[in-house]
Amino acid sequence: MRNVFTINDELEVFGPKIDNESFIVQSIVNGDNCKIDIANQPMTEVRVPIPFTVYPEDMIRRK
């Protein structure tokens, strides 16, 4: 994670194998398996459910 995002932000996934698709962040989980409302720690690993298939080469950005 490099840029700040929060619950209800719209993020966009893009990459070589998919068309650009957007989704709304419904939840964020940190490395300790705790739900958080904001991802604001640079270089921290977080997990966000994405409602479609993504691939290892894909990137996510704020829309």
CNS distance restraints for C-alpha pairs under 8 A (distance, minus, plus):
assign (resid   1 and name CA) (resid  39 and name CA) 7.67 0.50 0.50
assign (resid   1 and name CA) (resid  41 and name CA) 7.59 0.50 0.50
assign (resid   1 and name CA) (resid  42 and name CA) 5.97 0.50 0.50
assign (resid   1 and name CA) (resid  43 and name CA) 5.15 0.50 0.50
assign (resid   1 and name CA) (resid  44 and name CA) 5.50 0.50 0.50
assign (resid   1 and name CA) (resid  45 and name CA) 5.94 0.50 0.50
assign (resid   1 and name CA) (resid  46 and name CA) 6.87 0.50 0.50
assign (resid   2 and name CA) (resid  41 and name CA) 7.70 0.50 0.50
assign (resid   2 and name CA) (resid  42 and name CA) 4.95 0.50 0.50
assign (resid   2 and name CA) (resid  43 and name CA) 5.66 0.50 0.50
assign (resid   2 and name CA) (resid  44 and name CA) 7.73 0.50 0.50
assign (resid   3 and name CA) (resid  39 and name CA) 7.84 0.50 0.50
assign (resid   3 and name CA) (resid  40 and name CA) 6.95 0.50 0.50
assign (resid   3 and name CA) (resid  42 and name CA) 6.91 0.50 0.50
assign (resid   4 and name CA) (resid  38 and name CA) 7.18 0.50 0.50
assign (resid   4 and name CA) (resid  39 and name CA) 5.45 0.50 0.50
assign (resid   4 and name CA) (resid  40 and name CA) 4.69 0.50 0.50
assign (resid   4 and name CA) (resid  41 and name CA) 7.65 0.50 0.50
assign (resid   5 and name CA) (resid   9 and name CA) 6.43 0.50 0.50
assign (resid   5 and name CA) (resid  38 and name CA) 5.94 0.50 0.50
assign (resid   5 and name CA) (resid  39 and name CA) 5.44 0.50 0.50
assign (resid   5 and name CA) (resid  40 and name CA) 6.92 0.50 0.50
assign (resid   5 and name CA) (resid  62 and name CA) 7.47 0.50 0.50
assign (resid   6 and name CA) (resid  25 and name CA) 7.20 0.50 0.50
assign (resid   6 and name CA) (resid  28 and name CA) 7.93 0.50 0.50
assign (resid   6 and name CA) (resid  37 and name CA) 5.77 0.50 0.50
assign (resid   6 and name CA) (resid  38 and name CA) 4.29 0.50 0.50
assign (resid   6 and name CA) (resid  39 and name CA) 6.13 0.50 0.50
assign (resid   7 and name CA) (resid  24 and name CA) 7.79 0.50 0.50
assign (resid   7 and name CA) (resid  25 and name CA) 5.15 0.50 0.50
assign (resid   7 and name CA) (resid  26 and name CA) 5.75 0.50 0.50
assign (resid   7 and name CA) (resid  27 and name CA) 6.03 0.50 0.50
assign (resid   7 and name CA) (resid  28 and name CA) 7.13 0.50 0.50
assign (resid   7 and name CA) (resid  37 and name CA) 5.67 0.50 0.50
assign (resid   7 and name CA) (resid  38 and name CA) 6.60 0.50 0.50
assign (resid   8 and name CA) (resid  24 and name CA) 5.49 0.50 0.50
assign (resid   8 and name CA) (resid  25 and name CA) 5.02 0.50 0.50
assign (resid   8 and name CA) (resid  26 and name CA) 6.16 0.50 0.50
assign (resid   9 and name CA) (resid  24 and name CA) 5.65 0.50 0.50
assign (resid   9 and name CA) (resid  25 and name CA) 5.60 0.50 0.50
assign (resid   9 and name CA) (resid  62 and name CA) 7.48 0.50 0.50
assign (resid  10 and name CA) (resid  22 and name CA) 6.65 0.50 0.50
assign (resid  10 and name CA) (resid  23 and name CA) 5.64 0.50 0.50
assign (resid  10 and name CA) (resid  24 and name CA) 4.49 0.50 0.50
assign (resid  10 and name CA) (resid  25 and name CA) 6.39 0.50 0.50
assign (resid  10 and name CA) (resid  62 and name CA) 6.25 0.50 0.50
assign (resid  10 and name CA) (resid  63 and name CA) 5.76 0.50 0.50
assign (resid  11 and name CA) (resid  22 and name CA) 5.55 0.50 0.50
assign (resid  11 and name CA) (resid  23 and name CA) 5.58 0.50 0.50
assign (resid  11 and name CA) (resid  24 and name CA) 6.27 0.50 0.50
assign (resid  11 and name CA) (resid  25 and name CA) 7.12 0.50 0.50
assign (resid  11 and name CA) (resid  60 and name CA) 6.58 0.50 0.50
assign (resid  11 and name CA) (resid  61 and name CA) 5.58 0.50 0.50
assign (resid  11 and name CA) (resid  62 and name CA) 4.45 0.50 0.50
assign (resid  11 and name CA) (resid  63 and name CA) 5.22 0.50 0.50
assign (resid  12 and name CA) (resid  20 and name CA) 6.63 0.50 0.50
assign (resid  12 and name CA) (resid  21 and name CA) 5.59 0.50 0.50
assign (resid  12 and name CA) (resid  22 and name CA) 4.20 0.50 0.50
assign (resid  12 and name CA) (resid  23 and name CA) 6.49 0.50 0.50
assign (resid  12 and name CA) (resid  60 and name CA) 5.54 0.50 0.50
assign (resid  12 and name CA) (resid  61 and name CA) 5.31 0.50 0.50
assign (resid  12 and name CA) (resid  62 and name CA) 6.04 0.50 0.50
assign (resid  12 and name CA) (resid  63 and name CA) 5.70 0.50 0.50
assign (resid  13 and name CA) (resid  20 and name CA) 5.65 0.50 0.50
assign (resid  13 and name CA) (resid  21 and name CA) 5.39 0.50 0.50
assign (resid  13 and name CA) (resid  22 and name CA) 6.18 0.50 0.50
assign (resid  13 and name CA) (resid  54 and name CA) 7.80 0.50 0.50
assign (resid  13 and name CA) (resid  58 and name CA) 6.63 0.50 0.50
assign (resid  13 and name CA) (resid  59 and name CA) 5.68 0.50 0.50
assign (resid  13 and name CA) (resid  60 and name CA) 4.51 0.50 0.50
assign (resid  13 and name CA) (resid  61 and name CA) 6.60 0.50 0.50
assign (resid  14 and name CA) (resid  18 and name CA) 6.45 0.50 0.50
assign (resid  14 and name CA) (resid  19 and name CA) 6.33 0.50 0.50
assign (resid  14 and name CA) (resid  20 and name CA) 4.62 0.50 0.50
assign (resid  14 and name CA) (resid  21 and name CA) 6.78 0.50 0.50
assign (resid  14 and name CA) (resid  58 and name CA) 5.62 0.50 0.50
assign (resid  14 and name CA) (resid  59 and name CA) 5.51 0.50 0.50
assign (resid  14 and name CA) (resid  60 and name CA) 6.53 0.50 0.50
assign (resid  15 and name CA) (resid  19 and name CA) 7.18 0.50 0.50
assign (resid  15 and name CA) (resid  20 and name CA) 7.37 0.50 0.50
assign (resid  15 and name CA) (resid  57 and name CA) 6.36 0.50 0.50
assign (resid  15 and name CA) (resid  58 and name CA) 4.34 0.50 0.50
assign (resid  15 and name CA) (resid  59 and name CA) 6.14 0.50 0.50
assign (resid  16 and name CA) (resid  57 and name CA) 7.31 0.50 0.50
assign (resid  16 and name CA) (resid  58 and name CA) 7.12 0.50 0.50
assign (resid  17 and name CA) (resid  55 and name CA) 7.58 0.50 0.50
assign (resid  17 and name CA) (resid  58 and name CA) 7.92 0.50 0.50
assign (resid  18 and name CA) (resid  54 and name CA) 7.86 0.50 0.50
assign (resid  22 and name CA) (resid  63 and name CA) 7.77 0.50 0.50
assign (resid  23 and name CA) (resid  50 and name CA) 7.13 0.50 0.50
assign (resid  23 and name CA) (resid  51 and name CA) 7.38 0.50 0.50
assign (resid  25 and name CA) (resid  48 and name CA) 6.96 0.50 0.50
assign (resid  25 and name CA) (resid  49 and name CA) 7.58 0.50 0.50
assign (resid  25 and name CA) (resid  50 and name CA) 7.99 0.50 0.50
assign (resid  26 and name CA) (resid  48 and name CA) 7.72 0.50 0.50
assign (resid  26 and name CA) (resid  49 and name CA) 7.38 0.50 0.50
assign (resid  27 and name CA) (resid  35 and name CA) 7.07 0.50 0.50
assign (resid  27 and name CA) (resid  36 and name CA) 7.53 0.50 0.50
assign (resid  27 and name CA) (resid  37 and name CA) 7.36 0.50 0.50
assign (resid  27 and name CA) (resid  48 and name CA) 6.07 0.50 0.50
assign (resid  27 and name CA) (resid  49 and name CA) 6.98 0.50 0.50
assign (resid  28 and name CA) (resid  35 and name CA) 5.72 0.50 0.50
assign (resid  28 and name CA) (resid  36 and name CA) 5.54 0.50 0.50
assign (resid  28 and name CA) (resid  37 and name CA) 6.53 0.50 0.50
assign (resid  28 and name CA) (resid  38 and name CA) 7.40 0.50 0.50
assign (resid  28 and name CA) (resid  39 and name CA) 7.39 0.50 0.50
assign (resid  28 and name CA) (resid  46 and name CA) 6.66 0.50 0.50
assign (resid  28 and name CA) (resid  47 and name CA) 5.79 0.50 0.50
assign (resid  28 and name CA) (resid  48 and name CA) 5.02 0.50 0.50
assign (resid  28 and name CA) (resid  49 and name CA) 7.77 0.50 0.50
assign (resid  29 and name CA) (resid  33 and name CA) 5.65 0.50 0.50
assign (resid  29 and name CA) (resid  34 and name CA) 5.42 0.50 0.50
assign (resid  29 and name CA) (resid  35 and name CA) 4.48 0.50 0.50
assign (resid  29 and name CA) (resid  36 and name CA) 5.87 0.50 0.50
assign (resid  29 and name CA) (resid  46 and name CA) 5.61 0.50 0.50
assign (resid  29 and name CA) (resid  47 and name CA) 5.11 0.50 0.50
assign (resid  29 and name CA) (resid  48 and name CA) 6.61 0.50 0.50
assign (resid  30 and name CA) (resid  34 and name CA) 5.57 0.50 0.50
assign (resid  30 and name CA) (resid  35 and name CA) 6.49 0.50 0.50
assign (resid  30 and name CA) (resid  36 and name CA) 6.77 0.50 0.50
assign (resid  30 and name CA) (resid  44 and name CA) 7.99 0.50 0.50
assign (resid  30 and name CA) (resid  45 and name CA) 6.59 0.50 0.50
assign (resid  30 and name CA) (resid  46 and name CA) 4.60 0.50 0.50
assign (resid  30 and name CA) (resid  47 and name CA) 6.45 0.50 0.50
assign (resid  31 and name CA) (resid  44 and name CA) 7.89 0.50 0.50
assign (resid  31 and name CA) (resid  45 and name CA) 6.08 0.50 0.50
assign (resid  31 and name CA) (resid  46 and name CA) 6.08 0.50 0.50
assign (resid  31 and name CA) (resid  47 and name CA) 7.94 0.50 0.50
assign (resid  39 and name CA) (resid  46 and name CA) 7.43 0.50 0.50
assign (resid  50 and name CA) (resid  54 and name CA) 7.98 0.50 0.50
assign (resid  54 and name CA) (resid  58 and name CA) 6.51 0.50 0.50
